[in-house]
Amino acid sequence: MKVSVVTISYNQAEYIERALRSVIEQEGIDLEYIVVDPGSCDGSRDIILQYSCMIDRIILEKDNGAADGLNKGFAVATGDIFAFINSDDELLPGALAKVVLEFERDKNLNIISGCGYFIDESDKSLRRIIPSEFTPWLYAHGAVTLFQQGTFFRRECFTHIGGFNPENRTCWDGELFLDMVLAGFKPKIIYEDYANFRMHGSSITVSGRLEKSYKADMSRLFEKAMGRKTDRYYIFTCYIARLLKLAFQPSYLWNSIFR
């Protein structure tokens, strides 16, 4: 079973070597690695090219944002299992071998949603990330904990929905997984640690520089998930959804506190 991993890179020279090595050094699997860089000018491309003999495909061409770049990468991917990791994040040692074993055990398994850690600029672990159940209703009401770096899916899931929405500039991963769930593919939570999510000042998550666009994207995704626009009870319903997330997912709460 082949695993195709795509990394999108743009001006992350400080971290990209760690990201590349975390994928390249995965052992015991049939790995296809694809790196996409639309035009870094901080030395990232030089680092990527240093590892060119260990990367199956390097795409150095302009794109229309991260989602478009990922689509370009997966368009040339030939694996059975797909994953994507940003140029400032990392896979943990042995992660892909564990993932392959899970998919081989269960032929009906479509998506794995695994765990990992927030880390800082110097690789210090900050706290563990535990994914939660993913339903359209919970996602629309902000009650899903999503860990993109620890999520893996069969090729068929990606091709069935047509890949990423290139117009989404803030939460393209969330929309991808929402589309998969809406298409009937159910994620399975695995309480194994697969990856690290790096938090630093220039990241979209920490900087908040796209907050206005993010709100617009989430409003659109609410309508996609629910078939209607938000109403005056939306904020109240979000609180209810978050309580239900804890009440009906004891494994999420247990692992969040004790693991």
C-alpha positions in Angstrom: 0.0 0.0 0.0 1.6 3.2 -1.2 1.3 6.5 0.8 1.4 9.8 -1.1 2.3 12.9 1.0 2.2 16.4 -0.3 3.9 19.3 1.3 3.1 22.9 0.3 6.0 25.3 0.9 6.1 29.1 0.9 8.8 31.1 2.6 9.3 28.7 5.6 13.1 28.3 5.3 13.4 28.3 9.1 11.3 25.1 9.4 11.1 23.3 6.1 14.1 21.1 6.5 12.6 19.6 9.6 9.3 19.1 7.7 11.1 17.4 4.8 13.2 15.1 6.9 10.1 14.1 9.0 8.6 12.7 5.8 11.7 11.4 4.1 12.9 9.5 7.1 9.6 7.5 7.5 10.6 3.8 7.4 8.9 0.5 6.5 6.5 1.9 3.9 6.1 2.5 0.2 6.3 6.3 0.2 5.7 8.9 -2.5 6.7 12.4 -1.6 5.6 15.5 -3.5 6.7 19.1 -2.6 5.0 22.1 -4.1 6.5 25.6 -3.9 4.9 28.5 -5.9 7.7 31.0 -5.5 9.6 31.1 -2.2 12.3 33.7 -2.0 13.8 33.1 1.4 16.0 30.1 0.6 13.3 27.5 0.9 13.7 26.3 -2.6 17.4 25.8 -2.1 16.7 23.5 0.9 14.1 21.6 -1.1 16.5 21.0 -4.0 19.1 19.7 -1.5 16.8 16.8 -0.9 15.6 16.4 -4.5 17.1 12.9 -4.8 14.8 11.8 -1.9 11.6 13.6 -3.2 9.6 11.9 -5.9 8.2 15.1 -7.5 9.0 18.8 -7.0 6.6 21.3 -8.5 8.0 24.8 -8.8 5.3 26.9 -10.4 2.8 29.6 -9.4 -0.5 28.7 -8.0 -3.7 30.3 -6.8 -3.1 29.7 -3.1 -2.5 26.8 -0.8 -5.6 24.8 -1.8 -4.7 25.1 -5.5 -1.1 24.1 -4.7 -2.3 21.0 -2.9 -4.5 20.1 -5.8 -1.5 20.3 -8.1 0.4 18.0 -5.9 -2.3 15.4 -5.6 -3.0 15.6 -9.3 0.3 13.7 -9.9 0.1 11.5 -6.8 -0.2 7.7 -7.4 -0.6 6.4 -3.8 -3.5 4.5 -2.2 -3.4 6.7 0.9 -3.2 10.5 0.8 -1.9 13.0 3.4 -0.6 16.5 3.4 1.7 18.3 5.8 2.7 22.0 5.8 6.3 23.1 5.5 6.4 24.2 9.2 4.9 21.0 10.6 6.3 17.5 11.1 5.3 13.8 11.0 6.4 11.8 14.0 8.8 8.9 13.5 6.9 5.7 12.4 3.7 7.5 11.9 3.1 6.4 8.3 3.8 2.7 9.1 1.2 2.9 11.8 -1.3 4.5 9.5 -0.8 1.9 6.8 -1.3 -0.9 9.3 -4.7 0.6 10.3 -5.9 0.8 6.7 -4.7 -2.8 6.0 -6.6 -4.0 9.1 -9.9 -2.5 8.0 -10.6 -2.5 4.2 -13.7 -0.4 4.9 -11.8 2.4 6.6 -11.8 5.6 4.6 -10.4 8.3 6.8 -8.1 8.2 9.9 -8.2 11.1 12.3 -5.2 10.8 14.7 -3.5 12.7 17.4 -0.4 14.8 17.8 1.1 17.9 19.5 1.3 21.6 19.3 5.0 22.6 19.3 6.7 26.0 19.3 9.5 27.4 17.2 12.2 25.5 19.0 10.3 22.1 18.9 9.1 22.3 22.5 5.9 20.4 23.0 3.1 22.6 24.2 0.0 20.4 24.5 -1.5 17.3 22.9 -4.2 17.6 20.2 -7.1 15.1 20.4 -9.4 15.0 17.4 -13.2 14.8 18.0 -16.1 13.3 16.2 -16.8 15.0 12.8 -20.4 15.5 11.8 -21.7 18.3 9.5 -23.8 19.7 12.4 -21.0 19.8 14.9 -18.6 21.3 12.4 -21.1 24.0 11.4 -21.4 25.0 15.0 -17.7 25.1 15.8 -17.7 21.9 17.9 -15.1 19.8 16.0 -11.5 19.5 16.9 -9.7 18.9 13.7 -6.1 17.9 13.4 -5.2 18.1 9.7 -1.6 16.9 10.2 -2.8 13.7 11.8 -5.5 13.0 9.2 -5.1 10.4 6.4 -7.6 9.3 3.7 -7.9 6.9 0.8 -7.4 8.2 -2.6 -11.0 7.5 -3.5 -12.3 10.0 -0.9 -10.2 12.8 -2.5 -11.1 12.0 -6.1 -14.8 11.5 -5.3 -15.2 15.1 -4.0 -12.9 16.7 -6.6 -10.2 17.8 -4.2 -9.8 21.1 -2.4 -11.8 24.2 -3.1 -9.1 26.6 -4.5 -11.2 29.7 -3.5 -10.9 28.8 0.2 -7.8 30.7 1.6 -8.3 30.1 5.3 -9.7 26.6 6.1 -9.2 24.5 3.0 -8.5 21.5 5.1 -11.8 21.8 7.0 -13.8 22.2 3.8 -12.1 19.2 2.3 -13.0 17.0 5.3 -16.5 18.4 5.4 -17.0 17.6 1.8 -15.8 14.0 2.5 -18.2 13.6 5.4 -21.1 15.0 3.4 -20.3 12.5 0.7 -20.7 9.7 3.2 -17.0 9.0 4.2 -16.8 8.6 8.0 -13.5 9.4 9.8 -12.3 7.0 12.5 -10.5 8.4 15.5 -7.2 6.7 16.3 -5.6 7.7 19.7 -2.1 7.4 18.3 0.3 10.4 17.9 1.1 11.0 14.2 2.3 14.6 13.8 3.3 18.0 15.2 1.6 21.2 14.5 4.0 24.1 14.8 2.7 27.4 16.4 4.7 30.5 15.5 4.1 34.2 15.0 3.8 34.1 11.2 1.5 31.2 11.0 -2.1 31.9 9.9 -3.5 30.3 13.1 -1.4 32.5 15.5 -1.3 35.7 13.5 -5.0 36.0 12.9 -4.2 38.0 9.7 -7.0 36.3 7.8 -9.7 36.5 10.5 -12.2 38.4 8.4 -11.8 35.9 5.5 -12.0 33.0 7.9 -15.4 34.2 9.2 -16.7 34.5 5.7 -15.5 31.0 4.8 -17.0 29.5 7.9 -20.3 31.3 7.2 -20.3 29.7 3.7 -19.4 26.3 5.1 -22.3 26.6 7.7 -24.7 27.0 4.7 -23.0 24.0 2.9 -23.3 21.8 6.0 -26.8 22.9 7.1 -28.5 23.9 3.9 -29.4 27.3 5.3 -27.8 30.5 6.6 -27.1 31.1 10.3 -30.0 32.6 12.4 -30.3 34.6 15.6 -29.9 31.5 17.7 -26.5 30.5 16.1 -24.3 31.6 19.1 -26.6 29.8 21.6 -26.6 26.6 19.4 -22.8 26.7 19.3 -22.6 26.6 23.1 -25.0 23.7 23.1 -23.0 21.9 20.4 -19.8 22.2 22.4 -21.5 20.8 25.5 -22.8 17.9 23.4 -19.3 17.3 22.1 -18.2 16.6 25.6 -21.3 14.8 26.9 -21.6 12.3 24.0 -17.9 11.8 23.3 -16.5 10.6 26.7 -13.4 9.2 24.9 -12.6 12.7 23.6 -12.8 14.2 27.1 -11.0 11.3 28.7 -8.0 11.4 26.3 -7.9 15.2 26.4 -7.5 15.2 30.2 -5.4 12.0 30.9 -3.3 11.5 27.8 
